[in-house]
Amino acid sequence: MIDSALLNASVSELHQLLTTRQVSSAELTKGYLERIDLLNGKLNAVVTVCAEQAIEDASRADERRTRGEGNILTGIPLLHKDIFCTQGVTTTCGSRMLEHFVPAYDATVVARLKAAGVVMLGKCNMDEFAMGSSNETSFFGAVKNPWDTNCVPGGSSGGSAAALAAGMAPLVTGTDTGGSIRQPASLCGVTGLKPTYGRVSRLGIIAFASSLDQAGPMARSAADCAHMLTAISGLDTGDSTSADRAVPDFFSELTGDISGLRIGMPREYFNDDLDSEVRAQVMSALTELEKAGAQLVDIDLPHSHYAIATYYVLAPAEASANLARYDGVRFGYRCADPADLEDLYFRSRSEGFGEEVQRRILVGTYALSAGFYDAYFNKAQQVRRVISDDFRSAFQSVDIIAGPSAPGVAFPFGAKQQDPVAMYMEDIYTLAVNLAGLPGLSTPAGLVNGMPVGLQLIGKPFDESTILNAAHRLQLDTDWHRARPAIEDHVA
Amino acid sequence: MSISQEDVEKVALLARLSIAQTDLPEVTERFGRVLQLVNELNTIDTEGVAPMSNPHDMVQRLRPDVVTGSDEREALMSCAPAQDQGYFLVPKVID
């Protein structure tokens, strides 16, 4: 069995070991597959394991490296969130609706990573259709947080975050529509980045809210996120909202120099909604950045309060339109013995979708229906601009914005399940970033009562480099990102 | 603005979702809580603000109208729950 220290190594370290032939991709892949086998019964983080294909791909990556080909990601094992279409591999989106759906093509993110020689180990559990902040809405059962298996891992990329924290893969993908990368990254103590809207192609990502959805990397460090971001970013003509912007080598932009960096601290993000111990941890992370030469500046994002209301009109509205495609006819779940076409539609959808998904479809349908369109959808799109303008004004005087990633640490299962609004509050610090289309990341900022806290860093549009560099600086100066849960003790 | 069970049933009809009568009170109650949350939007003045549908105010990019990709009909049809000779099968619609 492979050394567990190796399973917690960074991509850069693994690349070094692969280059010097101290380990092969095939050995690494087997090591991670064993780790998944060992821990997944406890965590339920992975829904599909592709063992045979992974070992084959790993051998091919080893051959590439032997020929002197490839790049830093060649032969590095990875898990994809089960929202990314993977050709020939079941893609469930955490839903009964897509329990047996086998896509005919790869998402662009999957194809680009495959071309780089990354080895897909399998697919990660998630909240159904990415709608949730605790992973409790998955049709395949909740994911458990490796730091405390009585607690949620966050969501919706909770399977990805938990698998990464437990050492099941060195690199995972996530998607973030309102916080679904940053909040679980915070709750599981890993680094996760939501890129600028348009930076990463949405082709082949099962749609939730198309004007908000973005895919991004989750890893053990900002440096590892930078490597993956470089590989997945860039124009894709298959996604009409994909941005035609030059993609830097994000890793080479990590100078670690943040002297003179102006960091804005929104007063609205440090108010009473924030757990006081979490606030203390976030402040100690900001103090570290200050010691490294950054300047902390108080700022205002006066309409922050409206982000939740705006989001919970726009995201359900877009979702209700996107999820209209699930009709029991062309793909996905179909009810048994439909009496007629109407019965086929109604029962396939009601049996195929879970409670939270149905609630959002209902809310979205309501917001788009005749008589309510102006009062809800149009109004929310106006407030979206007001919120976006707040950020634009703030960025006149600061380079990045910092705050907490989530209002607290991971909470016990069931704690917020009965009240949808209480669950929605989990994303109060992340939603506005999606509304404004900005890049945001969460980096570990220590523990509160043994559970991880995340610092969120928000950047200007297409300036992922500056927030990654600030997180990198923090990770050079502190060991918070190296903290690992003692999950093996639970298994033994 | 609160919502009645009747309103919820009407919206469910539009969304092609069926809600069991026994679930209706709870669905309505939770729907109402979400509406109460989003009704906060009424407290902000947005007179003259242009609605934002894309965060970068990007417009759709057009491409030349030429055939791209390959014919994947068979692979795509294989995802259908019921099909025959290239057609999706549905229950009888016309007697």
HADDOCK unambig.tbl for C-alpha pairs under 7 A between the chains (distance, minus, plus):
assign (segid A and resid 101 and name CA) (segid B and resid 79 and name CA) 6.58 0.50 0.50
assign (segid A and resid 102 and name CA) (segid B and resid 79 and name CA) 6.84 0.50 0.50
assign (segid A and resid 104 and name CA) (segid B and resid 75 and name CA) 5.75 0.50 0.50
assign (segid A and resid 104 and name CA) (segid B and resid 76 and name CA) 6.07 0.50 0.50
assign (segid A and resid 211 and name CA) (segid B and resid 53 and name CA) 6.87 0.50 0.50
assign (segid A and resid 211 and name CA) (segid B and resid 54 and name CA) 5.95 0.50 0.50
assign (segid A and resid 240 and name CA) (segid B and resid 60 and name CA) 6.15 0.50 0.50
assign (segid A and resid 240 and name CA) (segid B and resid 61 and name CA) 5.90 0.50 0.50
assign (segid A and resid 241 and name CA) (segid B and resid 60 and name CA) 6.96 0.50 0.50
assign (segid A and resid 306 and name CA) (segid B and resid 41 and name CA) 6.87 0.50 0.50
assign (segid A and resid 309 and name CA) (segid B and resid 37 and name CA) 5.90 0.50 0.50
assign (segid A and resid 309 and name CA) (segid B and resid 38 and name CA) 4.18 0.50 0.50
assign (segid A and resid 309 and name CA) (segid B and resid 40 and name CA) 6.48 0.50 0.50
assign (segid A and resid 309 and name CA) (segid B and resid 41 and name CA) 6.42 0.50 0.50
assign (segid A and resid 310 and name CA) (segid B and resid 38 and name CA) 6.83 0.50 0.50
assign (segid A and resid 312 and name CA) (segid B and resid 38 and name CA) 6.60 0.50 0.50
assign (segid A and resid 313 and name CA) (segid B and resid 38 and name CA) 6.70 0.50 0.50
assign (segid A and resid 329 and name CA) (segid B and resid 80 and name CA) 6.38 0.50 0.50
assign (segid A and resid 329 and name CA) (segid B and resid 81 and name CA) 6.54 0.50 0.50
assign (segid A and resid 329 and name CA) (segid B and resid 88 and name CA) 6.56 0.50 0.50
assign (segid A and resid 329 and name CA) (segid B and resid 90 and name CA) 6.81 0.50 0.50
assign (segid A and resid 330 and name CA) (segid B and resid 79 and name CA) 6.93 0.50 0.50
assign (segid A and resid 330 and name CA) (segid B and resid 80 and name CA) 4.63 0.50 0.50
assign (segid A and resid 330 and name CA) (segid B and resid 81 and name CA) 6.90 0.50 0.50
assign (segid A and resid 330 and name CA) (segid B and resid 88 and name CA) 6.63 0.50 0.50
assign (segid A and resid 331 and name CA) (segid B and resid 79 and name CA) 5.04 0.50 0.50
assign (segid A and resid 331 and name CA) (segid B and resid 80 and name CA) 4.38 0.50 0.50
assign (segid A and resid 331 and name CA) (segid B and resid 81 and name CA) 6.06 0.50 0.50
assign (segid A and resid 332 and name CA) (segid B and resid 81 and name CA) 6.93 0.50 0.50
assign (segid A and resid 334 and name CA) (segid B and resid 81 and name CA) 6.48 0.50 0.50
assign (segid A and resid 338 and name CA) (segid B and resid 91 and name CA) 6.99 0.50 0.50
assign (segid A and resid 340 and name CA) (segid B and resid 91 and name CA) 5.30 0.50 0.50
assign (segid A and resid 340 and name CA) (segid B and resid 92 and name CA) 6.66 0.50 0.50
assign (segid A and resid 341 and name CA) (segid B and resid 90 and name CA) 6.66 0.50 0.50
assign (segid A and resid 341 and name CA) (segid B and resid 91 and name CA) 5.55 0.50 0.50
assign (segid A and resid 341 and name CA) (segid B and resid 93 and name CA) 6.65 0.50 0.50
assign (segid A and resid 345 and name CA) (segid B and resid 16 and name CA) 6.35 0.50 0.50
assign (segid A and resid 346 and name CA) (segid B and resid 16 and name CA) 5.03 0.50 0.50
assign (segid A and resid 346 and name CA) (segid B and resid 17 and name CA) 5.05 0.50 0.50
assign (segid A and resid 346 and name CA) (segid B and resid 18 and name CA) 5.72 0.50 0.50
assign (segid A and resid 347 and name CA) (segid B and resid 18 and name CA) 6.89 0.50 0.50
assign (segid A and resid 349 and name CA) (segid B and resid 17 and name CA) 6.11 0.50 0.50
assign (segid A and resid 350 and name CA) (segid B and resid 17 and name CA) 5.38 0.50 0.50
assign (segid A and resid 350 and name CA) (segid B and resid 18 and name CA) 5.92 0.50 0.50
assign (segid A and resid 359 and name CA) (segid B and resid 31 and name CA) 6.92 0.50 0.50
assign (segid A and resid 361 and name CA) (segid B and resid 15 and name CA) 6.97 0.50 0.50
assign (segid A and resid 362 and name CA) (segid B and resid 11 and name CA) 6.28 0.50 0.50
assign (segid A and resid 362 and name CA) (segid B and resid 12 and name CA) 6.26 0.50 0.50
assign (segid A and resid 362 and name CA) (segid B and resid 15 and name CA) 6.65 0.50 0.50
assign (segid A and resid 365 and name CA) (segid B and resid 11 and name CA) 6.57 0.50 0.50
assign (segid A and resid 365 and name CA) (segid B and resid 15 and name CA) 6.36 0.50 0.50
assign (segid A and resid 366 and name CA) (segid B and resid 11 and name CA) 6.06 0.50 0.50
assign (segid A and resid 378 and name CA) (segid B and resid 51 and name CA) 6.37 0.50 0.50
assign (segid A and resid 381 and name CA) (segid B and resid 51 and name CA) 4.56 0.50 0.50
assign (segid A and resid 381 and name CA) (segid B and resid 52 and name CA) 4.97 0.50 0.50
assign (segid A and resid 381 and name CA) (segid B and resid 53 and name CA) 6.40 0.50 0.50
assign (segid A and resid 382 and name CA) (segid B and resid 46 and name CA) 6.35 0.50 0.50
assign (segid A and resid 382 and name CA) (segid B and resid 49 and name CA) 5.71 0.50 0.50
assign (segid A and resid 382 and name CA) (segid B and resid 50 and name CA) 5.86 0.50 0.50
assign (segid A and resid 382 and name CA) (segid B and resid 51 and name CA) 4.13 0.50 0.50
assign (segid A and resid 382 and name CA) (segid B and resid 52 and name CA) 6.05 0.50 0.50
assign (segid A and resid 383 and name CA) (segid B and resid 46 and name CA) 6.84 0.50 0.50
assign (segid A and resid 384 and name CA) (segid B and resid 52 and name CA) 6.22 0.50 0.50
assign (segid A and resid 385 and name CA) (segid B and resid 51 and name CA) 6.64 0.50 0.50
assign (segid A and resid 385 and name CA) (segid B and resid 52 and name CA) 5.50 0.50 0.50
assign (segid A and resid 421 and name CA) (segid B and resid 33 and name CA) 6.96 0.50 0.50
assign (segid A and resid 421 and name CA) (segid B and resid 34 and name CA) 6.35 0.50 0.50
assign (segid A and resid 435 and name CA) (segid B and resid 55 and name CA) 6.70 0.50 0.50
assign (segid A and resid 436 and name CA) (segid B and resid 55 and name CA) 5.33 0.50 0.50
assign (segid A and resid 437 and name CA) (segid B and resid 55 and name CA) 5.04 0.50 0.50
